[in-house]
């Protein structure tokens, strides 16, 4: 868990920016060993960024798979309850005692709205994860990365 906290935090981006700044600003004054170490640090921090994206993708994939199952299950139950509610009311009478109708209708509305509530909860959760795990490091197009190496 300690490793995951470091990976999922935003400090790696600040460290990557600082390391690149030191390399670019003082690279000509540093020894070959120091430049090699800075390159190794940059490589490790870039690996953290890739690992972070992997965990984020894996987490979102599992959440969306769970969401699809929950929406399917709760949607089926909501469909059955909707049909049952339609069958309870007939044009000439009600098949349930009048004193039970408020409780029954309230429960049915809750069940019918459950798939929407589940969907909204997972969408908000996914949006929160995406918001809090945005990579704040410098954007380097792949063409420029190839030029650096």
Secondary structure, DSSP 8 states (H G I E B T S, - for coil): -HHHHHHHSSHHHHHHHHHHHHHHHHGGGS-HHHHHHHHHHHHHHHHHHHHHHHHHHHHHHHHHHHHHHHHHHHHHHHHHHHHHHHHHB-SS-BSS-HHHHHHHHHHHHHHHHHHHHHHHHHHHHHHHHHHHT---S----HHHHHHH-
